[in-house]
């Protein structure tokens, strides 16, 4: 029934996780990738 809602929820969670990872990656600036 709530297929779209669940899809949007998962998509939002993935987007938030990706944003956090990108911020941490930018702050660390690792020399060796």
Residue pairs with C-beta under 8 A, 6 or more apart in sequence:
none
